[in-house]
Amino acid sequence: MLEVVLNDRLGKKVRVKCNEDDTIGDLKKLVAAQTGTKAEKIRIQKWYTIYKDHITLADYEIHDGMGLELYYN
């Protein structure tokens, strides 16, 4: 179990607990449940790398306490 911190740079920081074998799509659903935004409208990235929905957190080497960027499309 790991905790990921997502910052939307508009003053909202979201902390989400998830597993390493969860996909980015699963992470988006968890974030959508906390923020009230639709999962399809969420984009998660780090620097200029936009994370794809079907790839797991372990494949992207996302670790406990890692910060990601949250954008709304």
PDB file of N, CA, C and O in Angstrom:
ATOM      1  N   MET A   1       0.850  -1.186   0.000  1.00  0.00           N
ATOM      2  CA  MET A   1       0.000   0.000   0.000  1.00  0.00           C
ATOM      3  C   MET A   1       0.889   1.239   0.000  1.00  0.00           C
ATOM      4  O   MET A   1       1.814   1.351   0.804  1.00  0.00           O
ATOM      5  N   LEU A   2       0.604   2.151  -0.892  1.00  0.00           N
ATOM      6  CA  LEU A   2       1.385   3.372  -0.941  1.00  0.00           C
ATOM      7  C   LEU A   2       0.465   4.574  -1.022  1.00  0.00           C
ATOM      8  O   LEU A   2      -0.698   4.458  -1.408  1.00  0.00           O
ATOM      9  N   GLU A   3       1.002   5.735  -0.652  1.00  0.00           N
ATOM     10  CA  GLU A   3       0.237   6.973  -0.684  1.00  0.00           C
ATOM     11  C   GLU A   3       0.864   7.908  -1.708  1.00  0.00           C
ATOM     12  O   GLU A   3       2.066   8.174  -1.671  1.00  0.00           O
ATOM     13  N   VAL A   4       0.038   8.401  -2.619  1.00  0.00           N
ATOM     14  CA  VAL A   4       0.498   9.300  -3.669  1.00  0.00           C
ATOM     15  C   VAL A   4      -0.128  10.667  -3.421  1.00  0.00           C
ATOM     16  O   VAL A   4      -1.311  10.765  -3.093  1.00  0.00           O
ATOM     17  N   VAL A   5       0.674  11.727  -3.580  1.00  0.00           N
ATOM     18  CA  VAL A   5       0.190  13.091  -3.403  1.00  0.00           C
ATOM     19  C   VAL A   5       0.068  13.727  -4.776  1.00  0.00           C
ATOM     20  O   VAL A   5       1.032  13.760  -5.542  1.00  0.00           O
ATOM     21  N   LEU A   6      -1.127  14.236  -5.087  1.00  0.00           N
ATOM     22  CA  LEU A   6      -1.360  14.895  -6.371  1.00  0.00           C
ATOM     23  C   LEU A   6      -1.665  16.366  -6.125  1.00  0.00           C
ATOM     24  O   LEU A   6      -2.534  16.703  -5.322  1.00  0.00           O
ATOM     25  N   ASN A   7      -0.945  17.233  -6.819  1.00  0.00           N
ATOM     26  CA  ASN A   7      -1.098  18.680  -6.660  1.00  0.00           C
ATOM     27  C   ASN A   7      -1.594  19.259  -7.970  1.00  0.00           C
ATOM     28  O   ASN A   7      -1.002  19.015  -9.021  1.00  0.00           O
ATOM     29  N   ASP A   8      -2.690  20.034  -7.920  1.00  0.00           N
ATOM     30  CA  ASP A   8      -3.224  20.609  -9.149  1.00  0.00           C
ATOM     31  C   ASP A   8      -2.753  22.039  -9.390  1.00  0.00           C
ATOM     32  O   ASP A   8      -3.179  22.682 -10.349  1.00  0.00           O
ATOM     33  N   ARG A   9      -1.878  22.534  -8.524  1.00  0.00           N
ATOM     34  CA  ARG A   9      -1.291  23.874  -8.631  1.00  0.00           C
ATOM     35  C   ARG A   9      -2.319  24.988  -8.541  1.00  0.00           C
ATOM     36  O   ARG A   9      -2.019  26.139  -8.859  1.00  0.00           O
ATOM     37  N   LEU A  10      -3.525  24.657  -8.111  1.00  0.00           N
ATOM     38  CA  LEU A  10      -4.564  25.656  -7.884  1.00  0.00           C
ATOM     39  C   LEU A  10      -4.911  25.713  -6.394  1.00  0.00           C
ATOM     40  O   LEU A  10      -5.922  26.294  -6.000  1.00  0.00           O
ATOM     41  N   GLY A  11      -4.058  25.104  -5.580  1.00  0.00           N
ATOM     42  CA  GLY A  11      -4.275  25.108  -4.152  1.00  0.00           C
ATOM     43  C   GLY A  11      -4.850  23.829  -3.601  1.00  0.00           C
ATOM     44  O   GLY A  11      -5.076  23.723  -2.396  1.00  0.00           O
ATOM     45  N   LYS A  12      -5.094  22.852  -4.456  1.00  0.00           N
ATOM     46  CA  LYS A  12      -5.673  21.592  -4.000  1.00  0.00           C
ATOM     47  C   LYS A  12      -4.625  20.499  -4.054  1.00  0.00           C
ATOM     48  O   LYS A  12      -4.038  20.233  -5.103  1.00  0.00           O
ATOM     49  N   LYS A  13      -4.397  19.867  -2.907  1.00  0.00           N
ATOM     50  CA  LYS A  13      -3.522  18.703  -2.834  1.00  0.00           C
ATOM     51  C   LYS A  13      -4.365  17.516  -2.416  1.00  0.00           C
ATOM     52  O   LYS A  13      -5.092  17.580  -1.425  1.00  0.00           O
ATOM     53  N   VAL A  14      -4.269  16.438  -3.167  1.00  0.00           N
ATOM     54  CA  VAL A  14      -5.071  15.249  -2.906  1.00  0.00           C
ATOM     55  C   VAL A  14      -4.118  14.122  -2.535  1.00  0.00           C
ATOM     56  O   VAL A  14      -3.155  13.851  -3.252  1.00  0.00           O
ATOM     57  N   ARG A  15      -4.394  13.465  -1.406  1.00  0.00           N
ATOM     58  CA  ARG A  15      -3.617  12.295  -0.994  1.00  0.00           C
ATOM     59  C   ARG A  15      -4.470  11.060  -1.234  1.00  0.00           C
ATOM     60  O   ARG A  15      -5.607  10.977  -0.769  1.00  0.00           O
ATOM     61  N   VAL A  16      -3.904  10.091  -1.974  1.00  0.00           N
ATOM     62  CA  VAL A  16      -4.651   8.892  -2.337  1.00  0.00           C
ATOM     63  C   VAL A  16      -3.843   7.667  -1.940  1.00  0.00           C
ATOM     64  O   VAL A  16      -2.651   7.572  -2.234  1.00  0.00           O
ATOM     65  N   LYS A  17      -4.509   6.725  -1.264  1.00  0.00           N
ATOM     66  CA  LYS A  17      -3.868   5.446  -0.943  1.00  0.00           C
ATOM     67  C   LYS A  17      -4.252   4.427  -2.006  1.00  0.00           C
ATOM     68  O   LYS A  17      -5.426   4.269  -2.340  1.00  0.00           O
ATOM     69  N   CYS A  18      -3.237   3.737  -2.534  1.00  0.00           N
ATOM     70  CA  CYS A  18      -3.483   2.752  -3.586  1.00  0.00           C
ATOM     71  C   CYS A  18      -2.380   1.693  -3.545  1.00  0.00           C
ATOM     72  O   CYS A  18      -1.425   1.806  -2.776  1.00  0.00           O
ATOM     73  N   ASN A  19      -2.521   0.678  -4.370  1.00  0.00           N
ATOM     74  CA  ASN A  19      -1.532  -0.399  -4.443  1.00  0.00           C
ATOM     75  C   ASN A  19      -0.616  -0.184  -5.641  1.00  0.00           C
ATOM     76  O   ASN A  19      -0.965   0.534  -6.579  1.00  0.00           O
ATOM     77  N   GLU A  20       0.550  -0.808  -5.604  1.00  0.00           N
ATOM     78  CA  GLU A  20       1.505  -0.661  -6.702  1.00  0.00           C
ATOM     79  C   GLU A  20       1.011  -1.300  -7.988  1.00  0.00           C
ATOM     80  O   GLU A  20       1.410  -0.888  -9.077  1.00  0.00           O
ATOM     81  N   ASP A  21       0.138  -2.314  -7.874  1.00  0.00           N
ATOM     82  CA  ASP A  21      -0.354  -2.979  -9.076  1.00  0.00           C
ATOM     83  C   ASP A  21      -1.623  -2.326  -9.634  1.00  0.00           C
ATOM     84  O   ASP A  21      -2.207  -2.841 -10.587  1.00  0.00           O
ATOM     85  N   ASP A  22      -2.059  -1.200  -9.053  1.00  0.00           N
ATOM     86  CA  ASP A  22      -3.171  -0.438  -9.609  1.00  0.00           C
ATOM     87  C   ASP A  22      -2.706   0.291 -10.871  1.00  0.00           C
ATOM     88  O   ASP A  22      -1.540   0.666 -10.996  1.00  0.00           O
ATOM     89  N   THR A  23      -3.633   0.480 -11.791  1.00  0.00           N
ATOM     90  CA  THR A  23      -3.299   1.227 -13.002  1.00  0.00           C
ATOM     91  C   THR A  23      -3.519   2.723 -12.765  1.00  0.00           C
ATOM     92  O   THR A  23      -4.116   3.128 -11.767  1.00  0.00           O
ATOM     93  N   ILE A  24      -3.033   3.520 -13.690  1.00  0.00           N
ATOM     94  CA  ILE A  24      -3.261   4.966 -13.625  1.00  0.00           C
ATOM     95  C   ILE A  24      -4.759   5.257 -13.714  1.00  0.00           C
ATOM     96  O   ILE A  24      -5.247   6.198 -13.089  1.00  0.00           O
ATOM     97  N   GLY A  25      -5.484   4.457 -14.487  1.00  0.00           N
ATOM     98  CA  GLY A  25      -6.941   4.609 -14.573  1.00  0.00           C
ATOM     99  C   GLY A  25      -7.616   4.405 -13.225  1.00  0.00           C
ATOM    100  O   GLY A  25      -8.558   5.121 -12.885  1.00  0.00           O
ATOM    101  N   ASP A  26      -7.132   3.419 -12.448  1.00  0.00           N
ATOM    102  CA  ASP A  26      -7.664   3.202 -11.096  1.00  0.00           C
ATOM    103  C   ASP A  26      -7.367   4.403 -10.204  1.00  0.00           C
ATOM    104  O   ASP A  26      -8.212   4.833  -9.419  1.00  0.00           O
ATOM    105  N   LEU A  27      -6.155   4.935 -10.337  1.00  0.00           N
ATOM    106  CA  LEU A  27      -5.762   6.108  -9.548  1.00  0.00           C
ATOM    107  C   LEU A  27      -6.647   7.300  -9.890  1.00  0.00           C
ATOM    108  O   LEU A  27      -7.039   8.056  -9.001  1.00  0.00           O
ATOM    109  N   LYS A  28      -6.961   7.471 -11.156  1.00  0.00           N
ATOM    110  CA  LYS A  28      -7.840   8.563 -11.577  1.00  0.00           C
ATOM    111  C   LYS A  28      -9.227   8.417 -10.961  1.00  0.00           C
ATOM    112  O   LYS A  28      -9.837   9.413 -10.572  1.00  0.00           O
ATOM    113  N   LYS A  29      -9.735   7.180 -10.869  1.00  0.00           N
ATOM    114  CA  LYS A  29     -11.047   6.954 -10.264  1.00  0.00           C
ATOM    115  C   LYS A  29     -11.036   7.310  -8.777  1.00  0.00           C
ATOM    116  O   LYS A  29     -12.005   7.870  -8.267  1.00  0.00           O
ATOM    117  N   LEU A  30      -9.940   6.986  -8.081  1.00  0.00           N
ATOM    118  CA  LEU A  30      -9.823   7.330  -6.667  1.00  0.00           C
ATOM    119  C   LEU A  30      -9.747   8.843  -6.470  1.00  0.00           C
ATOM    120  O   LEU A  30     -10.353   9.387  -5.546  1.00  0.00           O
ATOM    121  N   VAL A  31      -9.003   9.514  -7.340  1.00  0.00           N
ATOM    122  CA  VAL A  31      -8.902  10.977  -7.273  1.00  0.00           C
ATOM    123  C   VAL A  31     -10.253  11.611  -7.594  1.00  0.00           C
ATOM    124  O   VAL A  31     -10.655  12.581  -6.952  1.00  0.00           O
ATOM    125  N   ALA A  32     -10.949  11.063  -8.586  1.00  0.00           N
ATOM    126  CA  ALA A  32     -12.265  11.595  -8.962  1.00  0.00           C
ATOM    127  C   ALA A  32     -13.252  11.484  -7.811  1.00  0.00           C
ATOM    128  O   ALA A  32     -14.081  12.373  -7.614  1.00  0.00           O
ATOM    129  N   ALA A  33     -13.169  10.393  -7.047  1.00  0.00           N
ATOM    130  CA  ALA A  33     -14.067  10.213  -5.903  1.00  0.00           C
ATOM    131  C   ALA A  33     -13.794  11.258  -4.819  1.00  0.00           C
ATOM    132  O   ALA A  33     -14.718  11.696  -4.135  1.00  0.00           O
ATOM    133  N   GLN A  34     -12.539  11.657  -4.661  1.00  0.00           N
ATOM    134  CA  GLN A  34     -12.195  12.641  -3.629  1.00  0.00           C
ATOM    135  C   GLN A  34     -12.457  14.076  -4.070  1.00  0.00           C
ATOM    136  O   GLN A  34     -12.845  14.912  -3.254  1.00  0.00           O
ATOM    137  N   THR A  35     -12.247  14.372  -5.357  1.00  0.00           N
ATOM    138  CA  THR A  35     -12.371  15.757  -5.823  1.00  0.00           C
ATOM    139  C   THR A  35     -13.744  16.090  -6.378  1.00  0.00           C
ATOM    140  O   THR A  35     -14.121  17.261  -6.432  1.00  0.00           O
ATOM    141  N   GLY A  36     -14.507  15.069  -6.796  1.00  0.00           N
ATOM    142  CA  GLY A  36     -15.806  15.329  -7.387  1.00  0.00           C
ATOM    143  C   GLY A  36     -15.732  15.621  -8.874  1.00  0.00           C
ATOM    144  O   GLY A  36     -16.725  16.025  -9.480  1.00  0.00           O
ATOM    145  N   THR A  37     -14.559  15.421  -9.469  1.00  0.00           N
ATOM    146  CA  THR A  37     -14.363  15.619 -10.907  1.00  0.00           C
ATOM    147  C   THR A  37     -14.476  14.269 -11.600  1.00  0.00           C
ATOM    148  O   THR A  37     -14.121  13.247 -11.012  1.00  0.00           O
ATOM    149  N   LYS A  38     -14.962  14.242 -12.837  1.00  0.00           N
ATOM    150  CA  LYS A  38     -15.054  12.987 -13.576  1.00  0.00           C
ATOM    151  C   LYS A  38     -13.655  12.461 -13.882  1.00  0.00           C
ATOM    152  O   LYS A  38     -12.737  13.232 -14.162  1.00  0.00           O
ATOM    153  N   ALA A  39     -13.505  11.141 -13.824  1.00  0.00           N
ATOM    154  CA  ALA A  39     -12.202  10.512 -14.058  1.00  0.00           C
ATOM    155  C   ALA A  39     -11.706  10.764 -15.483  1.00  0.00           C
ATOM    156  O   ALA A  39     -10.498  10.843 -15.705  1.00  0.00           O
ATOM    157  N   GLU A  40     -12.614  10.892 -16.448  1.00  0.00           N
ATOM    158  CA  GLU A  40     -12.211  11.130 -17.835  1.00  0.00           C
ATOM    159  C   GLU A  40     -11.603  12.518 -18.024  1.00  0.00           C
ATOM    160  O   GLU A  40     -10.853  12.752 -18.972  1.00  0.00           O
ATOM    161  N   LYS A  41     -11.934  13.440 -17.110  1.00  0.00           N
ATOM    162  CA  LYS A  41     -11.457  14.815 -17.228  1.00  0.00           C
ATOM    163  C   LYS A  41     -10.118  15.042 -16.522  1.00  0.00           C
ATOM    164  O   LYS A  41      -9.583  16.150 -16.556  1.00  0.00           O
ATOM    165  N   ILE A  42      -9.578  14.007 -15.885  1.00  0.00           N
ATOM    166  CA  ILE A  42      -8.341  14.136 -15.109  1.00  0.00           C
ATOM    167  C   ILE A  42      -7.153  13.672 -15.937  1.00  0.00           C
ATOM    168  O   ILE A  42      -7.216  12.643 -16.609  1.00  0.00           O
ATOM    169  N   ARG A  43      -6.068  14.440 -15.884  1.00  0.00           N
ATOM    170  CA  ARG A  43      -4.806  14.055 -16.521  1.00  0.00           C
ATOM    171  C   ARG A  43      -3.724  14.073 -15.452  1.00  0.00           C
ATOM    172  O   ARG A  43      -3.562  15.067 -14.744  1.00  0.00           O
ATOM    173  N   ILE A  44      -2.984  12.977 -15.333  1.00  0.00           N
ATOM    174  CA  ILE A  44      -1.919  12.864 -14.338  1.00  0.00           C
ATOM    175  C   ILE A  44      -0.586  12.829 -15.074  1.00  0.00           C
ATOM    176  O   ILE A  44      -0.402  12.063 -16.019  1.00  0.00           O
ATOM    177  N   GLN A  45       0.342  13.673 -14.623  1.00  0.00           N
ATOM    178  CA  GLN A  45       1.645  13.694 -15.270  1.00  0.00           C
ATOM    179  C   GLN A  45       2.736  14.084 -14.283  1.00  0.00           C
ATOM    180  O   GLN A  45       2.466  14.564 -13.183  1.00  0.00           O
ATOM    181  N   LYS A  46       3.963  13.865 -14.704  1.00  0.00           N
ATOM    182  CA  LYS A  46       5.148  14.279 -13.943  1.00  0.00           C
ATOM    183  C   LYS A  46       6.062  14.947 -14.948  1.00  0.00           C
ATOM    184  O   LYS A  46       6.481  14.320 -15.922  1.00  0.00           O
ATOM    185  N   TRP A  47       6.378  16.216 -14.723  1.00  0.00           N
ATOM    186  CA  TRP A  47       7.094  17.034 -15.706  1.00  0.00           C
ATOM    187  C   TRP A  47       6.334  16.996 -17.016  1.00  0.00           C
ATOM    188  O   TRP A  47       5.188  17.443 -17.064  1.00  0.00           O
ATOM    189  N   TYR A  48       6.928  16.479 -18.081  1.00  0.00           N
ATOM    190  CA  TYR A  48       6.229  16.477 -19.369  1.00  0.00           C
ATOM    191  C   TYR A  48       5.747  15.086 -19.762  1.00  0.00           C
ATOM    192  O   TYR A  48       5.281  14.894 -20.886  1.00  0.00           O
ATOM    193  N   THR A  49       5.848  14.118 -18.866  1.00  0.00           N
ATOM    194  CA  THR A  49       5.400  12.756 -19.137  1.00  0.00           C
ATOM    195  C   THR A  49       3.942  12.613 -18.714  1.00  0.00           C
ATOM    196  O   THR A  49       3.629  12.675 -17.525  1.00  0.00           O
ATOM    197  N   ILE A  50       3.058  12.423 -19.674  1.00  0.00           N
ATOM    198  CA  ILE A  50       1.636  12.199 -19.376  1.00  0.00           C
ATOM    199  C   ILE A  50       1.449  10.698 -19.190  1.00  0.00           C
ATOM    200  O   ILE A  50       1.788   9.907 -20.070  1.00  0.00           O
ATOM    201  N   TYR A  51       0.909  10.314 -18.039  1.00  0.00           N
ATOM    202  CA  TYR A  51       0.756   8.897 -17.717  1.00  0.00           C
ATOM    203  C   TYR A  51      -0.475   8.306 -18.407  1.00  0.00           C
ATOM    204  O   TYR A  51      -1.552   8.902 -18.400  1.00  0.00           O
ATOM    205  N   LYS A  52      -0.298   7.131 -18.998  1.00  0.00           N
ATOM    206  CA  LYS A  52      -1.363   6.426 -19.720  1.00  0.00           C
ATOM    207  C   LYS A  52      -2.200   5.596 -18.731  1.00  0.00           C
ATOM    208  O   LYS A  52      -1.679   5.101 -17.732  1.00  0.00           O
ATOM    209  N   ASP A  53      -3.490   5.453 -19.019  1.00  0.00           N
ATOM    210  CA  ASP A  53      -4.438   4.817 -18.106  1.00  0.00           C
ATOM    211  C   ASP A  53      -4.180   3.333 -17.853  1.00  0.00           C
ATOM    212  O   ASP A  53      -4.439   2.847 -16.752  1.00  0.00           O
ATOM    213  N   HIS A  54      -3.682   2.611 -18.838  1.00  0.00           N
ATOM    214  CA  HIS A  54      -3.592   1.153 -18.733  1.00  0.00           C
ATOM    215  C   HIS A  54      -2.286   0.656 -18.110  1.00  0.00           C
ATOM    216  O   HIS A  54      -2.121  -0.553 -17.948  1.00  0.00           O
ATOM    217  N   ILE A  55      -1.361   1.535 -17.760  1.00  0.00           N
ATOM    218  CA  ILE A  55      -0.064   1.132 -17.215  1.00  0.00           C
ATOM    219  C   ILE A  55      -0.099   1.258 -15.690  1.00  0.00           C
ATOM    220  O   ILE A  55      -0.689   2.196 -15.154  1.00  0.00           O
ATOM    221  N   THR A  56       0.537   0.306 -14.993  1.00  0.00           N
ATOM    222  CA  THR A  56       0.484   0.280 -13.526  1.00  0.00           C
ATOM    223  C   THR A  56       1.441   1.296 -12.910  1.00  0.00           C
ATOM    224  O   THR A  56       2.352   1.802 -13.566  1.00  0.00           O
ATOM    225  N   LEU A  57       1.206   1.576 -11.632  1.00  0.00           N
ATOM    226  CA  LEU A  57       2.068   2.495 -10.903  1.00  0.00           C
ATOM    227  C   LEU A  57       3.479   1.928 -10.758  1.00  0.00           C
ATOM    228  O   LEU A  57       4.455   2.678 -10.798  1.00  0.00           O
ATOM    229  N   ALA A  58       3.591   0.612 -10.590  1.00  0.00           N
ATOM    230  CA  ALA A  58       4.901  -0.030 -10.459  1.00  0.00           C
ATOM    231  C   ALA A  58       5.702   0.119 -11.749  1.00  0.00           C
ATOM    232  O   ALA A  58       6.916   0.322 -11.703  1.00  0.00           O
ATOM    233  N   ASP A  59       5.040   0.022 -12.891  1.00  0.00           N
ATOM    234  CA  ASP A  59       5.736   0.176 -14.177  1.00  0.00           C
ATOM    235  C   ASP A  59       6.282   1.591 -14.352  1.00  0.00           C
ATOM    236  O   ASP A  59       7.343   1.781 -14.948  1.00  0.00           O
ATOM    237  N   TYR A  60       5.560   2.583 -13.833  1.00  0.00           N
ATOM    238  CA  TYR A  60       6.028   3.963 -13.881  1.00  0.00           C
ATOM    239  C   TYR A  60       6.986   4.285 -12.729  1.00  0.00           C
ATOM    240  O   TYR A  60       7.479   5.408 -12.630  1.00  0.00           O
ATOM    241  N   GLU A  61       7.251   3.298 -11.852  1.00  0.00           N
ATOM    242  CA  GLU A  61       8.124   3.458 -10.684  1.00  0.00           C
ATOM    243  C   GLU A  61       7.629   4.581  -9.773  1.00  0.00           C
ATOM    244  O   GLU A  61       8.408   5.419  -9.319  1.00  0.00           O
ATOM    245  N   ILE A  62       6.326   4.581  -9.517  1.00  0.00           N
ATOM    246  CA  ILE A  62       5.725   5.525  -8.577  1.00  0.00           C
ATOM    247  C   ILE A  62       5.789   4.896  -7.194  1.00  0.00           C
ATOM    248  O   ILE A  62       5.287   3.792  -6.982  1.00  0.00           O
ATOM    249  N   HIS A  63       6.412   5.607  -6.247  1.00  0.00           N
ATOM    250  CA  HIS A  63       6.662   5.080  -4.914  1.00  0.00           C
ATOM    251  C   HIS A  63       5.826   5.811  -3.869  1.00  0.00           C
ATOM    252  O   HIS A  63       5.125   6.775  -4.176  1.00  0.00           O
ATOM    253  N   ASP A  64       5.914   5.332  -2.628  1.00  0.00           N
ATOM    254  CA  ASP A  64       5.169   5.904  -1.519  1.00  0.00           C
ATOM    255  C   ASP A  64       5.604   7.350  -1.274  1.00  0.00           C
ATOM    256  O   ASP A  64       6.798   7.639  -1.197  1.00  0.00           O
ATOM    257  N   GLY A  65       4.639   8.247  -1.154  1.00  0.00           N
ATOM    258  CA  GLY A  65       4.914   9.643  -0.871  1.00  0.00           C
ATOM    259  C   GLY A  65       5.289  10.471  -2.086  1.00  0.00           C
ATOM    260  O   GLY A  65       5.616  11.649  -1.948  1.00  0.00           O
ATOM    261  N   MET A  66       5.249   9.888  -3.259  1.00  0.00           N
ATOM    262  CA  MET A  66       5.657  10.594  -4.474  1.00  0.00           C
ATOM    263  C   MET A  66       4.615  11.633  -4.869  1.00  0.00           C
ATOM    264  O   MET A  66       3.415  11.408  -4.714  1.00  0.00           O
ATOM    265  N   GLY A  67       5.073  12.758  -5.372  1.00  0.00           N
ATOM    266  CA  GLY A  67       4.191  13.827  -5.808  1.00  0.00           C
ATOM    267  C   GLY A  67       4.014  13.821  -7.314  1.00  0.00           C
ATOM    268  O   GLY A  67       4.987  13.738  -8.063  1.00  0.00           O
ATOM    269  N   LEU A  68       2.761  13.909  -7.754  1.00  0.00           N
ATOM    270  CA  LEU A  68       2.440  13.955  -9.180  1.00  0.00           C
ATOM    271  C   LEU A  68       1.633  15.215  -9.466  1.00  0.00           C
ATOM    272  O   LEU A  68       1.088  15.837  -8.554  1.00  0.00           O
ATOM    273  N   GLU A  69       1.564  15.579 -10.729  1.00  0.00           N
ATOM    274  CA  GLU A  69       0.812  16.765 -11.129  1.00  0.00           C
ATOM    275  C   GLU A  69      -0.570  16.358 -11.624  1.00  0.00           C
ATOM    276  O   GLU A  69      -0.722  15.385 -12.363  1.00  0.00           O
ATOM    277  N   LEU A  70      -1.563  17.113 -11.204  1.00  0.00           N
ATOM    278  CA  LEU A  70      -2.955  16.827 -11.526  1.00  0.00           C
ATOM    279  C   LEU A  70      -3.508  17.955 -12.381  1.00  0.00           C
ATOM    280  O   LEU A  70      -3.477  19.118 -11.978  1.00  0.00           O
ATOM    281  N   TYR A  71      -4.012  17.615 -13.561  1.00  0.00           N
ATOM    282  CA  TYR A  71      -4.590  18.597 -14.459  1.00  0.00           C
ATOM    283  C   TYR A  71      -6.003  18.187 -14.833  1.00  0.00           C
ATOM    284  O   TYR A  71      -6.347  17.005 -14.832  1.00  0.00           O
ATOM    285  N   TYR A  72      -6.826  19.197 -15.156  1.00  0.00           N
ATOM    286  CA  TYR A  72      -8.202  18.947 -15.543  1.00  0.00           C
ATOM    287  C   TYR A  72      -8.359  19.298 -17.018  1.00  0.00           C
ATOM    288  O   TYR A  72      -8.068  20.425 -17.419  1.00  0.00           O
ATOM    289  N   ASN A  73      -8.813  18.348 -17.827  1.00  0.00           N
ATOM    290  CA  ASN A  73      -9.017  18.594 -19.261  1.00  0.00           C
ATOM    291  C   ASN A  73     -10.409  19.154 -19.504  1.00  0.00           C
ATOM    292  O   ASN A  73     -10.773  19.427 -20.648  1.00  0.00           O
TER     293      ASN A  73
END
